Structures are given as structure tokens and as C-alpha cells.
Amino acid sequence: MLNLKMPDINSVMIAGNLTNNPSYRKTTNGTPVANFYVASNRKFKDSSGQWRENVCFVGVVAWHKLAESCVEFLTKGSSVLVEGELQSRTWKNDDGSNNNVVEIKARRIQFLDRHSKKEGTMIFEESGEVGGIEHEPHHSEGVHFEPTPVVNQAQGSQEQPTNNTNSSSEFNFGYDNLKY
């Protein structure tokens, strides 16, 4: 019998709105990191035919220039499309109990809200390669969409952030109790 191996695939994509402003920190080496939660809604009909809504809250972590772009352009309620991979972390609280979190390590974030100076959506990537400019389709006569800027970022090693927070967040991302 053939020895077949399942391919290692870890890829996720989610669209939703930020539940709060991004939390921004820098690691001991000065690497920027941003954390935020995305709320993604799913509407469905229940067994009685009534429309219901289910909300899924997903944590996102962005590193390097991607983190800086998130802090610069995103606020509570901003619409985003996040592409990345799932990662899990475990840490100990001061009382000795373990916490575990599964979150998305973002590779690419598309900011879906319109900006006052640009009518195209903005896309920010973690890849080190130089990206092109994406255009949005023309939907009707007289409507013009500007090119979408793509900001690329070299992928670096993942470091643990320090506790120097520039933005408060109601969520515990697990970085507060890390021992260095």
C-alpha cells in the first residue's frame, strides 16, 4: 500500500468588523505587534422559519508593518477581510492556571471601509515580495475607483511583545503575564 501523507495546510480567511480599536505593543527587540478581535456574523433561518444571527469572535495578531498599518487605519467597527493561519498559544497566569488561545496570525488584511482621500479599498500584506496595485471594478458610469495601494512587509520571526500598551483593550490577549 502507498504511504500517502495528508498535506499540511493551515489557511484561514474571515470577514467582519473590529470589536475594539487595535491593541498595539512592541517586543523587547522593538518589533511592532497589534491585536484585535473581528466579529463575523452569520444569518440563518431556524426550524420555525425565523431569521437568526450568530456572531463569531476571532482574535487576530498582526506583526511588523502590518501591525503599524492596522493601528494607523483601523478603529472599532472597521470592516476587514483577514487572511492568515491559525496559531495557538498557552501561558500561565499569576495564580498558576493555564490559559490557551487560538487566533489568526495575519498574512494579509484588506481594509474594506472607504477612506476620504482614496476610493479604493486598502490591502496590506506581510509578504516580503513587492506587490502590485489592485483595481476595483467600475460599477456604473460616472463612478471611478482609484487603485488600491498594496503595502508589503518582510516576514520576521515571531517574538513575544512587551507590556507597553499604547491602546487599551477590554480583551486579554495573553501577553500581560509573560515572563521574560
Backbone torsions as a table, in degrees:
resi	resn	phi	psi	omega
1	MET	NA	144.3	179.5
2	LEU	-70.0	144.6	177.4
3	ASN	-95.1	87.4	-178.3
4	LEU	-93.0	140.3	179.3
5	LYS	-117.4	135.5	175.7
6	MET	-68.5	134.3	-179.9
7	PRO	-66.7	147.9	177.6
8	ASP	-84.9	105.9	-179.3
9	ILE	-123.6	127.0	176.4
10	ASN	-138.4	89.7	-177.7
11	SER	-140.7	135.5	-178.4
12	VAL	-141.7	148.1	177.5
13	MET	-139.2	133.0	179.3
14	ILE	-145.5	142.6	175.6
15	ALA	-116.8	141.9	178.8
16	GLY	177.6	-164.0	-178.1
17	ASN	-119.7	144.8	177.4
18	LEU	-66.5	136.5	179.0
19	THR	-85.0	-16.3	-179.7
20	ASN	-159.3	169.9	173.7
21	ASN	-63.1	147.7	177.8
22	PRO	-60.8	143.5	174.3
23	SER	-90.9	130.6	-174.1
24	TYR	-120.3	134.8	177.6
25	ARG	-143.8	170.0	170.4
26	LYS	-127.1	145.0	177.6
27	THR	-73.7	175.2	177.3
28	THR	-61.9	-25.1	177.3
29	ASN	-89.3	1.0	178.4
30	GLY	88.2	11.1	179.3
31	THR	-77.6	124.1	180.0
32	PRO	-70.3	142.1	175.8
33	VAL	-142.3	137.8	178.4
34	ALA	-126.6	140.6	176.7
35	ASN	-124.9	144.2	173.4
36	PHE	-161.3	165.2	175.8
37	TYR	-109.4	142.4	174.7
38	VAL	-111.5	132.0	174.2
39	ALA	-100.3	120.9	179.8
40	SER	-115.7	123.7	-175.7
41	ASN	-96.6	143.6	175.3
42	ARG	-129.4	123.8	178.6
43	LYS	-103.3	141.3	-178.2
44	PHE	-154.2	161.8	174.7
45	LYS	-96.6	132.1	177.5
46	ASP	-82.0	-176.8	-175.5
47	SER	-63.4	-22.9	178.6
48	SER	-91.8	2.4	177.8
49	GLY	88.3	4.1	179.3
50	GLN	-84.3	141.0	177.0
51	TRP	-74.8	132.0	177.8
52	ARG	-125.3	163.2	178.6
53	GLU	-133.1	134.5	177.6
54	ASN	-118.3	131.6	-179.1
55	VAL	-110.7	131.1	177.2
56	CYS	-111.9	124.3	178.4
57	PHE	-101.5	123.7	-176.5
58	VAL	-126.0	129.0	176.7
59	GLY	-78.0	143.0	-180.0
60	VAL	-129.9	138.1	173.4
61	VAL	-123.1	132.7	178.8
62	ALA	-124.0	143.7	-176.2
63	TRP	-121.0	159.2	171.8
64	HIS	61.0	-136.0	-177.7
65	LYS	-65.3	-29.0	176.7
66	LEU	-61.6	-41.5	177.3
67	ALA	-63.6	-44.3	179.6
68	GLU	-62.6	-40.0	178.3
69	SER	-64.8	-39.6	178.7
70	CYS	-61.9	-45.0	-179.0
71	VAL	-66.5	-35.8	-178.0
72	GLU	-72.4	-39.3	-169.9
73	PHE	-109.4	-19.3	-173.5
74	LEU	-102.7	144.1	173.8
75	THR	-139.5	173.2	177.5
76	LYS	-52.4	130.2	179.5
77	GLY	92.5	-10.9	178.9
78	SER	-60.4	139.3	177.4
79	SER	-89.9	132.4	-179.0
80	VAL	-139.5	157.6	168.6
81	LEU	-120.9	115.3	-174.9
82	VAL	-107.7	130.2	172.6
83	GLU	-119.1	136.4	180.0
84	GLY	-177.9	-151.4	179.6
85	GLU	-132.6	152.2	176.7
86	LEU	-78.3	140.2	173.6
87	GLN	-139.1	150.7	177.7
88	SER	-120.8	147.3	178.0
89	ARG	-135.2	149.7	175.0
90	THR	-129.7	140.0	176.6
91	TRP	-145.2	159.5	178.7
92	LYS	-100.5	136.7	173.1
93	ASN	-78.8	170.8	178.1
94	ASP	-60.7	-29.3	-179.7
95	ASP	-83.4	2.2	177.3
96	GLY	92.5	-7.3	179.6
97	SER	-77.3	149.8	-179.5
98	ASN	-93.2	141.8	171.5
99	ASN	-119.7	147.7	178.5
100	ASN	-134.3	140.1	178.1
101	VAL	-138.5	142.7	171.9
102	VAL	-114.2	128.3	-176.1
103	GLU	-142.4	171.2	177.3
104	ILE	-96.4	123.7	169.5
105	LYS	-88.2	108.9	-171.9
106	ALA	-71.7	134.0	171.0
107	ARG	-102.2	-32.2	-175.1
108	ARG	-149.8	134.0	176.7
109	ILE	-130.7	123.7	176.1
110	GLN	-101.3	121.0	177.8
111	PHE	-84.0	114.9	-170.9
112	LEU	-88.9	-15.3	179.5
113	ASP	-74.0	147.5	175.6
114	ARG	-76.6	144.2	178.2
115	HIS	-110.5	151.4	-173.1
116	SER	-60.4	-38.5	-177.2
117	LYS	-91.2	-17.5	-177.0
118	LYS	-127.9	134.2	179.0
119	GLU	-96.2	-8.5	177.1
120	GLY	-88.0	158.9	174.9
121	THR	-77.3	153.8	-178.1
122	MET	-103.6	136.5	-179.4
123	ILE	-122.2	129.1	178.7
124	PHE	-122.2	133.6	-176.2
125	GLU	-122.0	158.5	177.7
126	GLU	-94.1	-13.2	-173.6
127	SER	-65.7	154.5	-180.0
128	GLY	-87.4	-9.0	-178.8
129	GLU	-80.6	151.7	178.9
130	VAL	-76.8	126.8	-178.0
131	GLY	-95.1	169.2	178.4
132	GLY	-95.7	-165.7	177.6
133	ILE	-111.6	129.6	178.6
134	GLU	-97.0	142.3	178.5
135	HIS	-111.7	145.1	173.8
136	GLU	-90.5	149.7	-178.5
137	PRO	-68.6	152.0	174.2
138	HIS	-79.9	122.9	-175.1
139	HIS	-90.7	-32.3	178.7
140	SER	-156.5	165.8	-179.5
141	GLU	-62.7	138.9	178.5
142	GLY	87.7	-10.2	178.3
143	VAL	-102.4	123.9	-178.4
144	HIS	-121.3	131.2	177.9
145	PHE	-107.8	131.7	177.1
146	GLU	-76.0	159.1	176.0
147	PRO	-60.9	151.1	178.0
148	THR	-91.5	119.6	178.4
149	PRO	-71.0	143.1	177.0
150	VAL	-118.5	120.2	178.1
151	VAL	-104.3	124.8	-178.6
152	ASN	-103.2	155.9	-177.7
153	GLN	-141.1	137.9	176.6
154	ALA	-71.4	134.8	179.8
155	GLN	-79.0	125.5	-178.7
156	GLY	-113.9	-179.8	178.5
157	SER	-72.6	148.6	-179.8
158	GLN	-82.3	123.6	179.8
159	GLU	-118.2	159.5	176.7
160	GLN	-85.8	133.1	-177.4
161	PRO	-76.9	156.6	173.7
162	THR	-83.8	179.5	-174.3
163	ASN	-100.5	32.0	176.5
164	ASN	-95.7	90.2	-173.0
165	THR	-89.0	130.7	175.2
166	ASN	-97.4	-13.0	-178.7
167	SER	-139.1	133.0	-178.7
168	SER	-83.3	154.9	-179.9
169	SER	-144.3	145.2	179.4
170	GLU	-83.1	-4.9	-178.3
171	PHE	-101.3	147.2	175.2
172	ASN	-97.1	111.4	-179.9
173	PHE	-88.2	-2.2	175.6
174	GLY	89.2	4.9	-178.1
175	TYR	-90.9	-13.5	-174.3
176	ASP	-69.4	-30.1	-173.2
177	ASN	-106.8	18.6	-179.8
178	LEU	-73.6	142.3	177.8
179	LYS	-100.7	131.6	-178.3
180	TYR	-109.7	NA	NA
